[in-house]
């Protein structure tokens, strides 16, 4: 009995299914490629508009510094390269990469010190999120492979610095200035507010990623000081607090070094070394503020079935702390806003005067 025709039909069916699958894959890749091209074109158009507006404003008013072609070029190419690498390394998804391009471009145009502080936050946070991922999966129910950040996470961490960078450019134009309250009060206030917001985000991330892995004892809830499961929102540890201090210091050091490299006439300005100290305390207290908000306004429950902490009410989970009012992104946003509003005023009191 011949089995030729059925076999031939099966081969044809398999071949057609395979071709359809390949076409779908090619179609998806084509859509991704076209999306990336469109986003890149939008970034270039936006950046060119910034350049044109800057040139026009400086010509009309005669006071603002225009954006130089080299600054414009750096502000376009560098964020594109970093976002592409973040996409490749799965530190960002497509929406996160698009948001990162916008945030990176604006901060780089405004002030190289802003951009170096942002990059310190992004690079260190991406590395630490992936570090010891096998350990974090045991207690984090929402852990994502690679720690991919989407556009919501990017703007909750970078939205406040972006707005401050735009206000800074309106106040003094693009370029680097020394932080000196006696000569440029408003611009210095904005610089410290932006640095404080980034130090807060960095300190909180370092505390979460390092403290949960290294600390051998259970964390304590910041509102009651009771022991809680690892991963509970609002749980603090000694290792986590030290990590937040170091995270803020890293951002402050990056800002300070960039000041030394690009700011002219530093010898007649106020000393810039307090930037590192300021960022360190902004990272520490920003992490504490974040923990307090998380402990009171973010839900934390312990799922008995999986043995993991969950951030929203589910069947079989007992309440550990907080209420389901804010999610983690909103907590990060509110804490960075509070640090940006409060800390420059505190810094004004002890900042050296020329």
C-alpha positions in Angstrom: 0.0 0.0 0.0 1.5 3.4 -1.1 1.9 6.2 1.5 3.3 8.7 -1.0 0.4 11.1 -1.4 -0.4 11.5 2.4 3.2 12.1 3.1 3.5 14.6 0.3 0.4 16.4 1.7 1.9 16.5 5.2 5.2 17.9 3.8 3.2 20.6 2.0 1.2 21.5 5.2 4.3 21.6 7.3 6.1 23.7 4.8 3.2 26.2 4.5 3.0 26.5 8.3 6.7 27.1 8.5 6.6 29.7 5.8 3.7 31.5 7.6 5.6 31.4 10.9 8.7 32.9 9.2 6.6 35.6 7.6 5.1 36.5 10.9 8.5 36.7 12.5 9.8 38.8 9.6 6.7 41.0 9.9 7.3 41.5 13.7 11.0 42.3 13.1 10.0 44.8 10.4 7.5 46.5 12.7 10.2 46.7 15.4 12.7 48.1 13.0 10.3 50.7 11.6 9.2 51.7 15.2 12.9 52.3 16.2 13.5 54.4 13.0 10.4 56.5 13.7 11.4 57.1 17.3 14.9 58.0 16.3 13.6 60.5 13.7 11.3 62.0 16.4 14.3 62.4 18.8 16.3 64.1 16.1 13.4 66.4 15.2 12.9 67.3 18.8 16.6 67.9 19.4 16.8 70.1 16.3 13.8 72.1 17.5 15.6 72.6 20.9 18.7 73.9 19.0 16.7 76.3 16.8 14.7 77.7 19.8 18.0 78.1 21.7 19.7 80.0 18.9 16.6 82.2 18.4 16.2 83.0 22.1 19.9 83.8 22.5 19.8 86.1 19.5 16.6 87.8 20.6 17.4 88.3 24.3 21.2 88.4 24.1 21.6 86.7 27.4 21.1 82.9 27.1 23.8 80.7 25.8 22.9 78.9 22.6 23.3 75.1 22.2 26.5 74.4 20.4 26.5 71.9 17.5 28.9 69.6 19.5 26.6 69.6 22.5 23.6 68.9 20.3 25.5 66.0 18.6 26.6 64.5 21.9 23.0 64.8 23.3 21.6 62.9 20.3 24.2 60.2 19.7 25.1 59.2 23.3 21.5 58.5 24.6 20.8 56.6 21.4 23.8 54.4 21.9 23.1 53.8 25.6 19.4 53.1 25.0 20.3 50.6 22.2 22.6 48.8 24.6 20.0 48.8 27.3 17.5 47.3 24.9 20.1 44.7 23.8 21.0 43.8 27.4 17.3 43.7 28.4 17.7 46.5 30.9 15.0 48.4 29.0 12.0 47.3 26.9 11.1 49.3 23.8 8.9 51.8 25.6 11.6 52.2 28.3 14.3 52.8 25.6 12.1 55.5 24.0 11.5 57.2 27.4 15.2 56.9 28.2 16.1 58.6 24.9 13.9 61.6 25.8 15.2 61.9 29.4 18.8 61.4 28.3 18.6 63.9 25.5 17.1 66.7 27.7 19.6 66.2 30.6 22.6 66.1 28.2 21.5 69.3 26.4 21.0 71.1 29.7 24.1 70.2 31.6 26.7 67.4 31.3 26.8 67.0 35.0 23.1 66.2 34.9 23.7 63.6 32.3 26.6 62.0 34.2 24.5 61.7 37.3 21.7 60.1 35.3 24.1 57.6 33.7 25.5 56.7 37.1 22.0 55.9 38.3 21.0 53.9 35.2 24.2 51.9 34.8 24.6 51.0 38.5 20.9 50.2 38.9 20.8 48.0 35.8 23.9 46.0 37.0 22.6 45.6 40.5 19.1 44.6 39.4 20.6 41.7 37.4 23.1 40.8 40.2 22.2 37.7 42.3 18.9 37.3 40.3 18.6 33.7 41.4 18.4 34.9 45.0 15.9 37.6 44.3 13.5 35.3 42.5 13.0 33.4 45.7 11.2 36.2 47.5 10.1 38.7 44.7 6.9 37.6 42.9 7.3 40.3 40.3 10.9 39.9 39.4 11.5 40.4 35.7 14.3 38.6 33.9 17.0 41.2 33.2 15.1 43.8 35.3 13.6 45.4 32.2 12.3 49.0 32.8 9.4 50.3 30.8 8.5 53.9 30.1 6.5 54.3 33.3 9.5 53.3 35.4 11.8 55.5 33.4 9.6 58.6 33.8 8.8 57.9 37.5 12.6 58.0 38.1 13.6 60.5 35.5 10.5 62.7 35.1 11.4 65.1 38.0 15.0 65.5 36.8 13.7 66.1 33.2 11.3 68.8 34.4 14.1 70.5 36.5 16.5 70.3 33.5 14.0 72.2 31.3 13.4 74.8 34.0 17.2 75.1 34.4 17.6 75.8 30.7 14.8 78.4 30.8 16.6 80.1 33.7 20.2 80.1 32.6 20.4 78.3 29.2 22.3 75.1 28.4 25.8 74.7 30.0 27.6 73.9 33.2 27.7 76.2 36.1 29.1 75.9 39.6 26.6 75.5 42.4 26.9 78.8 44.2 23.9 80.3 46.0 25.5 83.7 46.4 25.9 84.2 42.6 23.2 82.0 41.0 20.6 81.2 43.6 17.8 79.9 41.4 20.0 77.9 39.0 21.9 76.4 42.0 18.7 75.4 43.6 17.6 73.6 40.5 20.9 71.8 40.2 20.7 70.5 43.7 17.0 69.6 43.4 17.9 67.5 40.3 20.9 65.9 41.9 18.8 65.1 45.0 16.1 63.4 43.0 18.6 61.2 41.2 20.5 60.5 44.4 17.1 59.5 46.0 16.3 57.0 43.2 19.8 55.6 43.2 19.9 55.2 47.0 16.6 53.4 47.1 17.6 51.1 44.2 21.0 50.3 45.9 19.3 49.6 49.2 16.7 47.3 47.6 19.1 45.4 45.4 22.0 45.0 47.9 20.3 45.0 51.2 17.9 42.1 50.3 20.8 39.9 49.2 23.6 40.7 51.7 21.6 41.1 54.9 21.4 37.9 56.9 18.6 39.0 59.3 15.0 39.8 58.4 14.4 43.5 57.7 12.4 45.6 60.1 9.3 47.7 59.1 10.3 51.3 59.3 7.0 52.3 61.0 6.8 49.7 63.7 10.3 48.2 63.8 8.8 44.7 63.7 10.5 42.0 61.7 9.0 41.4 58.2 9.7 39.0 55.3 12.4 39.9 52.9 11.0 42.1 50.0 8.4 43.8 52.1 7.8 47.4 51.1 9.1 49.6 53.9 11.4 47.0 55.3 14.8 48.4 56.2 18.2 46.9 57.1 21.5 48.3 58.2 23.2 47.0 55.0 20.4 48.6 52.9 20.8 52.0 54.6 24.6 52.0 54.1 24.0 51.0 50.5 21.7 53.9 50.0 24.3 56.3 51.4 26.9 54.8 49.0 24.5 55.0 46.0 23.9 58.7 46.6 27.6 59.2 47.0 28.3 57.6 43.6 25.8 60.0 41.9 27.3 63.0 43.7 30.8 61.9 42.8 29.9 61.6 39.1 28.3 65.1 39.2 31.4 66.6 41.1 33.9 65.1 38.6 32.0 66.4 35.7 32.0 69.8 37.3 35.8 69.7 37.6 36.1 68.7 33.9 33.7 71.2 32.3 33.0 74.2 34.6 35.2 77.2 34.0 36.4 79.6 36.7 35.9 77.2 39.6 38.6 79.0 41.5 36.4 82.0 42.0 33.2 80.0 42.8 32.1 78.3 46.0 33.7 74.9 46.7 32.0 72.1 44.9 33.1 69.2 47.2 29.8 69.4 49.2 28.0 68.0 46.2 29.2 64.5 47.2 28.1 64.9 50.8 24.8 66.4 49.7 24.0 63.5 47.3 25.1 60.9 49.9 22.5 62.2 52.5 19.9 62.7 49.7 20.4 59.0 48.9 20.1 57.9 52.5 17.1 60.0 53.6 15.5 59.6 50.2 15.6 55.8 50.8 14.1 56.3 54.3 11.3 58.5 52.9 10.6 55.9 50.2 10.5 53.2 52.8 8.1 55.2 55.0 5.7 55.9 52.1 6.0 52.2 51.0 5.2 51.0 54.5 2.1 53.1 54.8 0.6 53.5 51.3 1.8 50.4 49.4 0.4 47.0 50.0 2.7 44.2 51.0 1.3 40.7 51.6 2.9 37.3 52.1 1.6 34.5 49.8 1.6 31.3 51.9 1.5 29.2 48.8 4.6 30.5 47.0 6.4 31.9 50.1 6.9 35.2 48.3 5.9 38.8 49.1 3.2 40.2 46.8 2.4 43.9 46.1 -1.3 43.5 45.6 -4.1 41.5 47.4 -4.4 37.9 46.2 -6.2 34.9 47.6 -4.1 33.1 50.2 -2.0 36.1 51.0 -1.9 37.7 54.5 -1.4 41.4 55.0 2.1 42.4 56.2 1.9 46.2 55.9 0.5 49.1 54.0 -2.6 49.8 52.0 -3.3 49.3 48.3 -3.1 53.0 47.4 0.2 53.4 45.5 2.4 51.1 43.5 6.2 51.0 43.5 6.5 53.5 40.6 4.3 56.1 42.4 6.2 55.7 45.6 9.5 56.3 43.8 8.0 59.4 42.1 6.6 60.9 45.4 9.9 60.3 47.3 12.0 61.9 44.6 9.6 64.9 44.5 9.9 65.4 48.2 13.7 65.2 48.2 13.8 67.7 45.3 11.6 70.1 47.1 13.1 69.9 50.6 16.8 69.2 50.3 18.0 72.3 48.3 16.6 74.5 51.1 18.5 72.5 53.7 21.7 72.7 51.6 21.3 76.5 51.3 22.0 76.7 55.1 25.4 75.0 55.1 26.6 75.6 51.5 30.0 77.5 51.5 29.7 81.2 50.4 32.3 82.9 48.2 
